[in-house]
Amino acid sequence: MILEIDTQFLLDNKITAHQFMIAKLVSENKIPLLKKYILYTNTLNDIYKDLSQLKTAGFLSSTHKLGSIISFETINVSSKFLKAFSYSGDPFDELYALFPIKVLRPDGTYDYLRVDQDRCRKLYHNIVSKNPASHNNIMKCLKKEIEDRSLKGQMTYMKRMPSWLTSESWKAYDDRIEDNSNPTLGDKTKAYGNDIE
């Protein structure tokens, strides 16, 4: 099992990666794997504390009393935890709505960026699969790229959607959304020639 964990999600909810792993395995009904994991990590003695922390975060619908025998089969995750890892709609539709429609290329022609919608939908679903955290990160990166390119007058170099997805272009802006500052430009400056007078 390959598991991707959003550290910001952990920090926001005040849980550890270990506690997240417990809740994730319970939510996917992988109890035998959970038992192996608990034994392998030698964390059975901390299980009451871990379950209590998950309950405090609102991710468990019930908690177990200290000293009572824990049956992993009776642990249930809450709807809050399930909602954090499911989509309310198609994530591609949100990406498609945000992605620029067209740009003016250096040769003076307009180029449409939202091409090959069916292929892009399949590509995007493969990229984010069932991981809303990954989708949210990509959306933040796309917003940052659009903002950055607009400020610098570089929208003309924006890739078409299929190329943007296959080359994983959002990763170039991943660190910038964490920093949220731009050392080369002021917060509100625009590149020369972007305003019409």
GROMACS elastic network, one bead per residue, 0.5 to 0.9 nm:
[ bonds ]
;  ai    aj funct       b0    kb
    3    21     6  0.84034   500
    4   131     6  0.83206   500
    4   134     6  0.88287   500
    5     8     6  0.88069   500
    5     9     6  0.79176   500
    5    10     6  0.80686   500
    5    17     6  0.73859   500
    5    20     6  0.82240   500
    5    21     6  0.88730   500
    5   133     6  0.83553   500
    6     9     6  0.52782   500
    6    10     6  0.66857   500
    6    11     6  0.89730   500
    6   133     6  0.65038   500
    6   134     6  0.80971   500
    7    10     6  0.50020   500
    7    11     6  0.62471   500
    7    12     6  0.85547   500
    7    16     6  0.89804   500
    7    17     6  0.80752   500
    8    11     6  0.50337   500
    8    12     6  0.59478   500
    8    13     6  0.84781   500
    9    12     6  0.51607   500
    9    13     6  0.61666   500
    9    14     6  0.83701   500
    9    15     6  0.85808   500
    9   133     6  0.81606   500
   10    13     6  0.53182   500
   10    14     6  0.57606   500
   10    15     6  0.52308   500
   10    16     6  0.61417   500
   10    17     6  0.69145   500
   10    20     6  0.76401   500
   11    15     6  0.67050   500
   11    16     6  0.80525   500
   12    15     6  0.81835   500
   13    16     6  0.89606   500
   13    54     6  0.89766   500
   13    57     6  0.58704   500
   13    58     6  0.88221   500
   14    53     6  0.81058   500
   14    54     6  0.89151   500
   14    57     6  0.70531   500
   15    18     6  0.81485   500
   15    19     6  0.61397   500
   15    20     6  0.67981   500
   15    50     6  0.85235   500
   15    53     6  0.67411   500
   15    54     6  0.69572   500
   15    57     6  0.73994   500
   16    19     6  0.51398   500
   16    20     6  0.62253   500
   16    21     6  0.85885   500
   16    50     6  0.86727   500
   17    21     6  0.61113   500
   17    22     6  0.87277   500
   18    21     6  0.50523   500
   18    22     6  0.64606   500
   18    23     6  0.89147   500
   18    50     6  0.82677   500
   19    22     6  0.51065   500
   19    23     6  0.64173   500
   19    24     6  0.86087   500
   19    50     6  0.57969   500
   19    51     6  0.76092   500
   19    53     6  0.78670   500
   19    54     6  0.68219   500
   20    23     6  0.51889   500
   20    24     6  0.60088   500
   20    25     6  0.85708   500
   20    54     6  0.80490   500
   21    24     6  0.50588   500
   21    25     6  0.60864   500
   21    26     6  0.84996   500
   21    34     6  0.83675   500
   22    25     6  0.53748   500
   22    26     6  0.62204   500
   22    27     6  0.86213   500
   22    34     6  0.66765   500
   22    37     6  0.86698   500
   22    38     6  0.85051   500
   22    50     6  0.84327   500
   22    51     6  0.85554   500
   23    26     6  0.51087   500
   23    27     6  0.60217   500
   23    28     6  0.86473   500
   23    51     6  0.87563   500
   23    54     6  0.76381   500
   23    59     6  0.73832   500
   23    60     6  0.78107   500
   23    75     6  0.89283   500
   23    76     6  0.84715   500
   23    77     6  0.65298   500
   23    81     6  0.80792   500
   24    27     6  0.50624   500
   24    28     6  0.62719   500
   24    29     6  0.85737   500
   24    30     6  0.86751   500
   24    77     6  0.85465   500
   24    81     6  0.86502   500
   25    28     6  0.51984   500
   25    29     6  0.61069   500
   25    30     6  0.51442   500
   25    31     6  0.67121   500
   25    33     6  0.74355   500
   25    34     6  0.60020   500
   26    30     6  0.60199   500
   26    31     6  0.63017   500
   26    34     6  0.74239   500
   26    72     6  0.79131   500
   26    73     6  0.81762   500
   26    75     6  0.70444   500
   26    76     6  0.69148   500
   26    77     6  0.69167   500
   27    30     6  0.77642   500
   27    76     6  0.72988   500
   27    77     6  0.59742   500
   27    78     6  0.88362   500
   27    81     6  0.83567   500
   27    82     6  0.73972   500
   28    31     6  0.84234   500
   29    32     6  0.87056   500
   29    73     6  0.83769   500
   30    33     6  0.54580   500
   30    34     6  0.62264   500
   30    35     6  0.88553   500
   31    35     6  0.61753   500
   31    36     6  0.86508   500
   31    72     6  0.66342   500
   31    73     6  0.67394   500
   32    35     6  0.51717   500
   32    36     6  0.63610   500
   32    37     6  0.86351   500
   33    36     6  0.50822   500
   33    37     6  0.60746   500
   33    38     6  0.86449   500
   34    38     6  0.61265   500
   34    39     6  0.85879   500
   34    72     6  0.82495   500
   35    38     6  0.51880   500
   35    39     6  0.62268   500
   35    40     6  0.85043   500
   35    72     6  0.79200   500
   36    39     6  0.51914   500
   36    40     6  0.59366   500
   36    41     6  0.85196   500
   37    40     6  0.50577   500
   37    41     6  0.60385   500
   37    42     6  0.83202   500
   37    43     6  0.87489   500
   38    41     6  0.53353   500
   38    42     6  0.59443   500
   38    43     6  0.55378   500
   38    44     6  0.58995   500
   38    47     6  0.84980   500
   39    43     6  0.67735   500
   39    44     6  0.67376   500
   40    43     6  0.80106   500
   41    44     6  0.82372   500
   42    45     6  0.76946   500
   42    46     6  0.88467   500
   43    46     6  0.53110   500
   43    47     6  0.65234   500
   44    47     6  0.52177   500
   44    48     6  0.84089   500
   45    48     6  0.74894   500
   45    49     6  0.86426   500
   46    49     6  0.53826   500
   46    50     6  0.61968   500
   46    51     6  0.87113   500
   47    51     6  0.60109   500
   47    52     6  0.83742   500
   47    70     6  0.87784   500
   48    51     6  0.52255   500
   48    52     6  0.60164   500
   48    53     6  0.85870   500
   48    63     6  0.84130   500
   48    64     6  0.69605   500
   48    65     6  0.75547   500
   48    66     6  0.62776   500
   48    67     6  0.85861   500
   48    70     6  0.87017   500
   49    52     6  0.50428   500
   49    53     6  0.61577   500
   49    54     6  0.86473   500
   49    66     6  0.88106   500
   50    53     6  0.51679   500
   50    54     6  0.62630   500
   50    55     6  0.86216   500
   51    54     6  0.50552   500
   51    55     6  0.61114   500
   51    56     6  0.85904   500
   51    60     6  0.76087   500
   51    62     6  0.88759   500
   51    63     6  0.64243   500
   51    64     6  0.74576   500
   51    75     6  0.89775   500
   52    55     6  0.50068   500
   52    56     6  0.61624   500
   52    57     6  0.86630   500
   52    60     6  0.86118   500
   52    63     6  0.63330   500
   52    64     6  0.77667   500
   53    57     6  0.62356   500
   53    58     6  0.86631   500
   53    59     6  0.88247   500
   54    57     6  0.50646   500
   54    58     6  0.63469   500
   54    59     6  0.52937   500
   54    60     6  0.58983   500
   54    63     6  0.87310   500
   54    77     6  0.89235   500
   55    59     6  0.55414   500
   55    61     6  0.69603   500
   55    62     6  0.69326   500
   55    63     6  0.64018   500
   55    77     6  0.89123   500
   55    78     6  0.89086   500
   56    59     6  0.75394   500
   56    60     6  0.81696   500
   57    60     6  0.79802   500
   58    61     6  0.74071   500
   58    77     6  0.86926   500
   58    78     6  0.69017   500
   58    79     6  0.88796   500
   58    80     6  0.67089   500
   58    81     6  0.75261   500
   59    76     6  0.86536   500
   59    77     6  0.55202   500
   59    78     6  0.50219   500
   59    79     6  0.75548   500
   59    80     6  0.60890   500
   59    81     6  0.50198   500
   59    82     6  0.83665   500
   60    63     6  0.70007   500
   60    75     6  0.74655   500
   60    76     6  0.58712   500
   60    79     6  0.85899   500
   60    80     6  0.86560   500
   60    81     6  0.78620   500
   61    75     6  0.79602   500
   61    76     6  0.58110   500
   61    77     6  0.56912   500
   61    79     6  0.82962   500
   62    74     6  0.89951   500
   62    75     6  0.70808   500
   62    76     6  0.68661   500
   62    77     6  0.81388   500
   62    78     6  0.85453   500
   63    75     6  0.78596   500
   64    67     6  0.85285   500
   64    68     6  0.68123   500
   64    69     6  0.82440   500
   64    70     6  0.69831   500
   64    75     6  0.87798   500
   65    68     6  0.55859   500
   65    69     6  0.85469   500
   65    70     6  0.88603   500
   66    69     6  0.85248   500
   67    70     6  0.87440   500
   70    73     6  0.87008   500
   70    74     6  0.80370   500
   70    75     6  0.84948   500
   71    74     6  0.56158   500
   71    75     6  0.72089   500
   72    75     6  0.54147   500
   72    76     6  0.88202   500
   73    76     6  0.80928   500
   77    80     6  0.81292   500
   77    81     6  0.64511   500
   77    82     6  0.73764   500
   78    81     6  0.55231   500
   78    82     6  0.66343   500
   78    83     6  0.88156   500
   79    83     6  0.59500   500
   79    84     6  0.85371   500
   80    83     6  0.52194   500
   80    84     6  0.63611   500
   81    84     6  0.52400   500
   81    85     6  0.69606   500
   82    85     6  0.54838   500
   82    86     6  0.64722   500
   83    86     6  0.51865   500
   83    87     6  0.74480   500
   83    88     6  0.83865   500
   84    87     6  0.82000   500
   84   132     6  0.72752   500
   84   133     6  0.82222   500
   85   130     6  0.71471   500
   85   131     6  0.61497   500
   85   132     6  0.56522   500
   85   133     6  0.75255   500
   86    89     6  0.89596   500
   86   130     6  0.68436   500
   86   131     6  0.73049   500
   86   132     6  0.62958   500
   87    90     6  0.68646   500
   87    91     6  0.69812   500
   87   130     6  0.80773   500
   87   131     6  0.85273   500
   87   132     6  0.64830   500
   88    91     6  0.83181   500
   89    92     6  0.87810   500
   89    93     6  0.79601   500
   89    94     6  0.86186   500
   90    93     6  0.55887   500
   90    94     6  0.72834   500
   90   125     6  0.89534   500
   91    94     6  0.53795   500
   91    95     6  0.65798   500
   91    96     6  0.87617   500
   91   124     6  0.82819   500
   91   125     6  0.78662   500
   91   128     6  0.84199   500
   91   132     6  0.81798   500
   91   135     6  0.69752   500
   92    96     6  0.59460   500
   92    97     6  0.84973   500
   92   120     6  0.82765   500
   92   121     6  0.59160   500
   92   122     6  0.88808   500
   92   124     6  0.64396   500
   92   125     6  0.72143   500
   92   135     6  0.88702   500
   93    96     6  0.50091   500
   93    97     6  0.61119   500
   93    98     6  0.87063   500
   93   121     6  0.84246   500
   94    97     6  0.52129   500
   94    98     6  0.64121   500
   94    99     6  0.87071   500
   94   139     6  0.82425   500
   95    98     6  0.52993   500
   95    99     6  0.60488   500
   95   124     6  0.88789   500
   95   135     6  0.86751   500
   95   138     6  0.85289   500
   95   139     6  0.66776   500
   95   142     6  0.84598   500
   96    99     6  0.52675   500
   96   100     6  0.83212   500
   96   101     6  0.89435   500
   96   114     6  0.74193   500
   96   117     6  0.85486   500
   96   121     6  0.88767   500
   96   161     6  0.87702   500
   97   100     6  0.80430   500
   97   101     6  0.88103   500
   98   101     6  0.87355   500
   98   139     6  0.81855   500
   98   142     6  0.79974   500
   98   143     6  0.77662   500
   99   113     6  0.79359   500
   99   114     6  0.72612   500
   99   142     6  0.75826   500
   99   143     6  0.86572   500
   99   146     6  0.84760   500
   99   161     6  0.77146   500
  100   103     6  0.75758   500
  100   112     6  0.84855   500
  100   113     6  0.66338   500
  100   114     6  0.73500   500
  100   146     6  0.80806   500
  100   158     6  0.86396   500
  100   161     6  0.89912   500
  101   111     6  0.86424   500
  101   112     6  0.58961   500
  101   113     6  0.55461   500
  101   114     6  0.58097   500
  102   110     6  0.64567   500
  102   111     6  0.54518   500
  102   113     6  0.53600   500
  102   114     6  0.76116   500
  102   160     6  0.89172   500
  103   109     6  0.83917   500
  103   110     6  0.56051   500
  103   111     6  0.54947   500
  103   112     6  0.66439   500
  103   113     6  0.74033   500
  103   155     6  0.64983   500
  103   156     6  0.55570   500
  103   157     6  0.82013   500
  103   158     6  0.75678   500
  104   107     6  0.80655   500
  104   108     6  0.60849   500
  104   109     6  0.57299   500
  104   111     6  0.63340   500
  104   112     6  0.89783   500
  104   155     6  0.78320   500
  104   156     6  0.54943   500
  104   157     6  0.88717   500
  105   108     6  0.55023   500
  105   109     6  0.55347   500
  105   110     6  0.60186   500
  105   111     6  0.66157   500
  105   155     6  0.85343   500
  105   157     6  0.72123   500
  106   109     6  0.74702   500
  106   156     6  0.66434   500
  106   157     6  0.84763   500
  107   110     6  0.88523   500
  111   156     6  0.89049   500
  111   160     6  0.84516   500
  112   115     6  0.68028   500
  112   160     6  0.73135   500
  113   158     6  0.80575   500
  113   159     6  0.68893   500
  113   161     6  0.56772   500
  113   162     6  0.85032   500
  114   117     6  0.67720   500
  114   120     6  0.87982   500
  114   160     6  0.63896   500
  114   161     6  0.55167   500
  114   162     6  0.80658   500
  115   118     6  0.88751   500
  115   119     6  0.88934   500
  115   120     6  0.80831   500
  115   160     6  0.69730   500
  115   161     6  0.65283   500
  115   162     6  0.71847   500
  116   119     6  0.55780   500
  116   120     6  0.62117   500
  116   121     6  0.87049   500
  116   161     6  0.81238   500
  116   162     6  0.71208   500
  117   120     6  0.50528   500
  117   121     6  0.60462   500
  117   122     6  0.87373   500
  117   161     6  0.85202   500
  117   162     6  0.84352   500
  118   121     6  0.51270   500
  118   122     6  0.64604   500
  118   123     6  0.86956   500
  119   122     6  0.52656   500
  119   123     6  0.61742   500
  119   124     6  0.86134   500
  119   162     6  0.75701   500
  120   124     6  0.59618   500
  120   125     6  0.84670   500
  120   161     6  0.70153   500
  120   162     6  0.57119   500
  120   165     6  0.74094   500
  121   124     6  0.51989   500
  121   125     6  0.61503   500
  121   126     6  0.86315   500
  122   125     6  0.51865   500
  122   126     6  0.62365   500
  122   127     6  0.86778   500
  123   126     6  0.51977   500
  123   127     6  0.62870   500
  123   128     6  0.88951   500
  123   162     6  0.81145   500
  123   165     6  0.70640   500
  123   166     6  0.75804   500
  124   128     6  0.61905   500
  124   129     6  0.78555   500
  124   135     6  0.89603   500
  124   165     6  0.70629   500
  125   128     6  0.53892   500
  125   129     6  0.50813   500
  125   130     6  0.81540   500
  126   129     6  0.51028   500
  126   130     6  0.89058   500
  127   131     6  0.89228   500
  127   134     6  0.82833   500
  127   135     6  0.84842   500
  127   165     6  0.84856   500
  128   131     6  0.54220   500
  128   132     6  0.70664   500
  128   133     6  0.84169   500
  128   134     6  0.57628   500
  128   135     6  0.57087   500
  128   138     6  0.89235   500
  129   132     6  0.83622   500
  129   134     6  0.87914   500
  129   135     6  0.88963   500
  130   134     6  0.87937   500
  131   134     6  0.54684   500
  131   135     6  0.66504   500
  131   136     6  0.88968   500
  132   136     6  0.60481   500
  132   137     6  0.85217   500
  133   136     6  0.50969   500
  133   137     6  0.61803   500
  133   138     6  0.86733   500
  134   137     6  0.51198   500
  134   138     6  0.62547   500
  134   139     6  0.86804   500
  135   138     6  0.51342   500
  135   139     6  0.62095   500
  135   140     6  0.87122   500
  136   139     6  0.51079   500
  136   140     6  0.62819   500
  136   141     6  0.86777   500
  137   140     6  0.51481   500
  137   141     6  0.62182   500
  137   142     6  0.86534   500
  137   170     6  0.87525   500
  137   174     6  0.77786   500
  137   177     6  0.89507   500
  138   141     6  0.50392   500
  138   142     6  0.61090   500
  138   143     6  0.86148   500
  138   170     6  0.61122   500
  138   171     6  0.80814   500
  138   174     6  0.81832   500
  139   142     6  0.51048   500
  139   143     6  0.62171   500
  139   144     6  0.85860   500
  139   170     6  0.85106   500
  140   143     6  0.51695   500
  140   144     6  0.61836   500
  140   145     6  0.86478   500
  140   170     6  0.87898   500
  140   173     6  0.87391   500
  140   174     6  0.83126   500
  140   177     6  0.69597   500
  141   145     6  0.60932   500
  141   146     6  0.86329   500
  141   169     6  0.89465   500
  141   170     6  0.53697   500
  141   171     6  0.73986   500
  141   172     6  0.81989   500
  141   173     6  0.53216   500
  141   174     6  0.58325   500
  141   175     6  0.88635   500
  141   176     6  0.80055   500
  141   177     6  0.64904   500
  142   145     6  0.50123   500
  142   146     6  0.61729   500
  142   147     6  0.85137   500
  142   169     6  0.87297   500
  142   170     6  0.61027   500
  142   173     6  0.77566   500
  143   146     6  0.52287   500
  143   147     6  0.61209   500
  143   148     6  0.85010   500
  144   147     6  0.50574   500
  144   148     6  0.59167   500
  144   149     6  0.84296   500
  144   173     6  0.67470   500
  144   174     6  0.88386   500
  144   176     6  0.75691   500
  144   177     6  0.66174   500
  144   180     6  0.85897   500
  145   148     6  0.50334   500
  145   149     6  0.59103   500
  145   150     6  0.83089   500
  145   158     6  0.88952   500
  145   170     6  0.76324   500
  145   172     6  0.86330   500
  145   173     6  0.64286   500
  146   149     6  0.52346   500
  146   150     6  0.59525   500
  146   151     6  0.85342   500
  146   155     6  0.73716   500
  146   158     6  0.84939   500
  147   150     6  0.51851   500
  147   151     6  0.61911   500
  147   152     6  0.86750   500
  148   151     6  0.52448   500
  148   152     6  0.62372   500
  148   153     6  0.84871   500
  148   154     6  0.81931   500
  148   155     6  0.88187   500
  148   182     6  0.86611   500
  149   152     6  0.51417   500
  149   153     6  0.57828   500
  149   155     6  0.51071   500
  149   156     6  0.84653   500
  149   157     6  0.83741   500
  149   158     6  0.79598   500
  150   153     6  0.51176   500
  150   154     6  0.62499   500
  150   155     6  0.58413   500
  150   190     6  0.76743   500
  150   191     6  0.81555   500
  150   194     6  0.82568   500
  151   154     6  0.77903   500
  151   155     6  0.89430   500
  151   185     6  0.83516   500
  151   188     6  0.79599   500
  151   189     6  0.67151   500
  151   191     6  0.58485   500
  151   194     6  0.82512   500
  152   155     6  0.81083   500
  152   185     6  0.83452   500
  152   189     6  0.85473   500
  152   190     6  0.61218   500
  152   192     6  0.82583   500
  152   194     6  0.86655   500
  153   156     6  0.75828   500
  153   190     6  0.73944   500
  153   191     6  0.53863   500
  153   192     6  0.75510   500
  153   193     6  0.78446   500
  153   194     6  0.63716   500
  154   157     6  0.56816   500
  154   158     6  0.73875   500
  154   191     6  0.87848   500
  155   158     6  0.53133   500
  156   159     6  0.87066   500
  158   161     6  0.89702   500
  158   164     6  0.83421   500
  159   162     6  0.81341   500
  159   163     6  0.61302   500
  159   164     6  0.55181   500
  159   169     6  0.85636   500
  160   163     6  0.55543   500
  160   164     6  0.59946   500
  160   165     6  0.86895   500
  161   165     6  0.60900   500
  161   166     6  0.85973   500
  162   165     6  0.52593   500
  162   166     6  0.61492   500
  162   167     6  0.84870   500
  163   166     6  0.51908   500
  163   167     6  0.58430   500
  163   168     6  0.81422   500
  163   169     6  0.82105   500
  164   167     6  0.55261   500
  164   168     6  0.59812   500
  164   169     6  0.52314   500
  164   170     6  0.76214   500
  165   168     6  0.50378   500
  165   169     6  0.66175   500
  165   170     6  0.80854   500
  166   169     6  0.79063   500
  167   170     6  0.85915   500
  168   171     6  0.60072   500
  168   172     6  0.82229   500
  169   172     6  0.58430   500
  169   173     6  0.78324   500
  170   173     6  0.55217   500
  170   174     6  0.65381   500
  171   175     6  0.79220   500
  172   175     6  0.73505   500
  172   176     6  0.80664   500
  173   176     6  0.50720   500
  173   177     6  0.64791   500
  174   177     6  0.57228   500
  174   178     6  0.70768   500
  175   178     6  0.53086   500
  175   179     6  0.64134   500
  175   180     6  0.85316   500
  176   180     6  0.55956   500
  176   181     6  0.72071   500
  176   182     6  0.79724   500
  177   181     6  0.82276   500
  178   181     6  0.86428   500
  179   182     6  0.80972   500
  181   185     6  0.88416   500
  181   186     6  0.86253   500
  181   187     6  0.76265   500
  182   185     6  0.56676   500
  182   186     6  0.68429   500
  182   187     6  0.71906   500
  183   186     6  0.72595   500
  185   188     6  0.79227   500
  185   189     6  0.63462   500
  185   190     6  0.81390   500
  186   189     6  0.53859   500
  186   190     6  0.86073   500
  190   193     6  0.84600   500
  190   194     6  0.68074   500
  190   195     6  0.82566   500
  191   194     6  0.60534   500
  191   195     6  0.86812   500
  192   195     6  0.77507   500
  193   196     6  0.74800   500
